[in-house]
């Protein structure tokens, strides 16, 4: 009888332990961070979110209210601010909770929505930076021609192309492939689609191609800007040398051409002396003008 009671007690204890373990697994393990670590990380990231929101809202308000900023060249800056604002409002708060809790508590539908907004906003931000670099390149290398072509309609077309490209990268996981709704040890996780072909397509379209374009364009902008600076310095030094030449000629009384003409003229004829000096002055003026501008 004693053996039977002991066996029954052990069996009941094992059942209770299994129930407790199942309940713990279903609820998910606690976060990997301590309470202090979670509070510190949450506070820092929350401050980053607030600063991001305030900064981008101020950019949009400034462009809308200040008349001098309401130019076609700033449309891309507003688009960049809107994309960063979408990241701060739609992506970063859920990412903060996901990081602190160590699991995804919002379900599969919100997972798809969150991942789509994440890819859309981040890709739009990168493509806006790429389009801004191209816009600056043409504004520096072809200022007159491109200044005429930079109309509000064309800049709105550029903004639309940026967001259309971002949508083409963010929508395939939702519409065709599907995102990853994995569960590890009973803990739900949310990640973007891990399909190999999509990863290649997304990384090329949202990172490597824009990066290559920006590096190339900014290198060309650097070369063009350096060329402009060197030409300005050369012109400045040329003007300074011309100014020194004029000062020396004035201090000496006559220039080299004028002295030759004056020496060749007969001294006893006043009228001819006056004509010779006038001719010498004209020749000197022409020679100085030619020296400065050629």
C-alpha positions in Angstrom: 0.0 0.0 0.0 2.8 2.4 0.8 4.5 1.7 -2.5 1.2 2.4 -4.4 0.7 5.7 -2.5 4.3 6.8 -3.3 3.8 6.0 -7.0 0.6 7.9 -7.1 2.1 10.9 -5.4 5.1 10.9 -7.8 2.7 10.6 -10.8 0.5 13.5 -9.5 3.7 15.7 -8.9 4.9 15.0 -12.4 1.6 15.9 -13.9 1.6 19.2 -12.0 5.1 20.0 -13.2 4.1 19.3 -16.8 1.1 21.6 -16.5 3.3 24.3 -15.0 5.8 23.9 -17.8 3.2 24.0 -20.5 1.7 27.1 -19.0 5.1 28.8 -18.9 5.8 27.8 -22.5 2.5 29.1 -23.7 3.0 32.4 -21.9 6.5 32.7 -23.3 9.8 33.0 -21.4 10.5 36.3 -19.7 12.6 38.9 -21.6 16.3 38.4 -21.8 16.8 41.9 -20.2 16.4 42.7 -16.6 13.9 45.3 -15.5 16.6 48.0 -15.3 18.1 47.1 -18.7 14.7 47.1 -20.3 13.8 50.5 -18.8 17.1 52.0 -19.9 16.9 50.6 -23.5 13.2 51.6 -23.7 13.9 55.1 -22.5 16.8 55.7 -24.9 14.9 54.3 -27.9 11.7 56.3 -27.0 13.8 59.5 -26.9 15.2 58.6 -30.4 11.6 58.1 -31.6 10.4 61.5 -30.2 13.4 63.4 -31.7 12.9 61.7 -35.1 9.2 62.7 -35.1 9.8 66.3 -34.0 12.7 66.9 -36.4 10.9 65.6 -39.5 7.6 67.3 -38.6 9.6 70.6 -38.3 11.1 70.1 -41.7 7.6 69.6 -43.3 6.2 72.6 -41.5 9.1 74.8 -42.5 8.8 73.9 -46.2 5.0 74.4 -46.1 5.1 77.8 -44.3 8.2 79.5 -45.5 7.6 80.9 -49.0 11.3 80.8 -50.0 11.5 77.1 -49.2 8.4 76.2 -51.3 10.5 75.4 -54.3 10.6 72.2 -56.5 14.1 71.4 -55.3 12.7 70.9 -51.8 10.0 68.4 -52.8 12.5 65.5 -52.4 13.5 66.8 -49.0 9.9 66.7 -47.9 9.5 63.2 -49.3 12.6 62.2 -47.3 11.2 63.7 -44.1 7.8 61.9 -44.7 9.5 58.5 -45.2 11.6 59.0 -42.0 8.4 60.1 -40.2 6.7 56.9 -41.2 9.6 54.9 -39.8 9.3 56.8 -36.5 5.5 56.4 -36.3 4.7 53.0 -37.8 7.9 51.0 -37.4 10.0 52.0 -34.4 7.4 51.8 -31.6 6.5 48.1 -32.4 10.2 47.4 -32.9 10.9 48.8 -29.4 8.3 46.5 -27.8 9.5 43.6 -29.8 13.0 44.2 -28.6 12.2 44.7 -25.0 9.6 41.8 -24.7 11.7 39.4 -26.7 8.7 38.1 -28.6 6.1 39.3 -31.1 2.8 39.9 -29.2 0.6 41.5 -32.0 -0.4 38.5 -34.2 0.3 37.5 -37.8 -1.8 40.3 -39.4 0.1 43.0 -37.6 3.3 41.2 -38.4 2.7 41.5 -42.1 1.6 45.1 -41.8 4.6 46.0 -39.7 7.2 44.3 -42.0 5.6 45.9 -45.0 5.7 49.4 -43.5 9.3 48.7 -42.4 10.5 47.8 -45.8 8.5 50.5 -47.6 9.6 53.4 -45.3 13.3 52.4 -45.2 13.5 51.8 -48.9 11.7 55.1 -49.7 14.2 56.9 -47.4 17.2 55.4 -49.2 15.7 56.0 -52.7 14.9 59.6 -51.7 18.6 60.1 -50.8 19.6 58.6 -54.1 17.3 60.9 -56.1 18.5 63.9 -54.1 22.1 63.1 -55.1 21.1 62.9 -58.8 19.2 66.2 -58.5 22.2 67.9 -56.9 24.5 66.6 -59.6 22.5 68.1 -62.5 22.0 71.3 -60.5 25.8 71.7 -60.2 26.9 70.5 -63.6 24.0 72.0 -65.7 22.6 74.9 -63.6 21.0 76.9 -66.4 19.6 74.0 -68.4 18.4 71.9 -65.4 17.1 75.0 -63.6 14.5 75.4 -66.4 13.6 71.7 -66.4 13.2 71.5 -62.7 9.5 72.2 -62.6 7.0 71.2 -59.8 5.4 68.6 -62.1 8.7 66.9 -62.8 9.8 66.9 -59.2 6.4 65.3 -58.2 7.0 62.7 -60.9 10.4 62.0 -59.2 8.8 61.6 -55.8 6.2 59.3 -57.2 8.9 57.1 -58.8 10.6 56.9 -55.5 7.6 55.7 -53.6 6.6 53.4 -56.5 10.0 51.7 -56.4 9.7 51.3 -52.6 6.3 49.7 -53.0 7.6 47.3 -55.6 10.1 46.1 -53.1 7.9 45.9 -50.0 4.7 44.4 -51.4 5.8 41.0 -52.8 6.1 39.4 -49.4 2.6 40.4 -48.5 0.9 39.7 -51.9 2.9 36.7 -53.1 5.6 35.2 -50.9 4.5 35.8 -47.3 6.5 36.8 -44.3 7.9 34.5 -41.7 5.7 33.8 -38.7 7.9 31.5 -36.8 7.6 30.1 -33.3 10.7 29.1 -31.3 10.1 27.2 -28.1 6.6 28.6 -28.0 7.7 32.2 -28.5 6.3 33.9 -31.6 8.6 35.9 -33.8 8.1 38.1 -36.8 10.6 38.5 -39.6 10.6 39.5 -43.2 10.4 36.9 -46.0 13.5 34.8 -46.1 13.1 33.7 -49.7 16.6 33.7 -51.4 15.4 35.3 -54.6 13.5 38.0 -52.8 16.4 38.7 -50.5 18.7 39.3 -53.5 16.0 41.4 -55.2 15.3 43.5 -52.1 18.9 44.1 -51.1 19.9 45.1 -54.7 17.0 47.4 -55.1 17.0 49.0 -51.7 20.7 49.1 -50.8 23.4 48.2 -53.3 22.1 49.9 -56.4 21.3 53.2 -54.6 24.6 53.0 -52.8 26.5 52.6 -56.1 24.6 55.5 -57.7 25.2 57.8 -54.7 28.9 57.0 -54.6 29.3 57.6 -58.3 27.2 60.8 -58.3 28.8 62.4 -55.3 32.3 61.6 -56.7 31.3 63.5 -59.9 29.9 66.3 -57.8 33.2 66.5 -55.9 35.2 66.7 -59.2 32.9 69.3 -60.6 33.0 71.4 -57.5 36.8 71.2 -57.3 37.0 72.2 -61.0 34.8 75.3 -60.4 36.9 76.3 -57.4 40.1 76.0 -59.3 38.7 78.1 -62.2 37.6 80.8 -59.8 41.1 80.9 -58.1 42.7 81.1 -61.5 40.5 83.9 -62.6 41.0 85.7 -59.3 44.8 85.5 -59.6 44.6 86.6 -63.2 42.6 89.7 -62.2 45.1 90.5 -59.4 48.0 90.3 -61.8 46.1 92.6 -64.3 45.5 95.0 -61.5 49.2 95.1 -60.5 50.0 95.7 -64.2 47.7 98.6 -64.4 49.1 100.2 -61.2 52.7 99.9 -62.5 51.7 101.5 -65.8 49.9 104.4 -64.0 52.8 105.0 -61.6 55.3 105.1 -64.5 53.2 107.7 -66.4 53.1 105.9 -69.7 52.9 102.3 -70.8 55.3 100.5 -73.1 53.1 101.0 -76.2 52.4 104.6 -75.4 56.1 105.4 -74.9 57.0 103.9 -78.3 54.4 106.0 -80.0 55.4 109.1 -78.1 59.1 108.6 -79.0 58.3 108.2 -82.7 56.2 111.4 -82.9 57.9 114.7 -83.8 58.2 117.0 -80.8 57.7 120.4 -82.6 54.1 119.7 -83.8 51.6 120.1 -80.9 48.7 118.9 -82.9 50.5 115.8 -83.9 51.7 115.2 -80.4 48.1 115.4 -79.1 46.9 112.9 -81.8 49.8 110.6 -81.0 49.1 110.6 -77.3 45.4 110.0 -78.0 46.3 107.1 -80.2 48.7 105.8 -77.7 46.1 106.0 -75.0 43.6 104.1 -77.2 46.2 101.4 -78.0 47.1 101.1 -74.4 43.5 100.7 -73.4 42.9 98.1 -76.0 46.0 96.2 -75.0 45.1 96.2 -71.3 41.5 95.1 -72.2 43.0 92.3 -74.3 45.4 91.3 -71.5 42.6 91.1 -68.9 40.0 89.2 -70.9 42.0 86.8 -73.1 
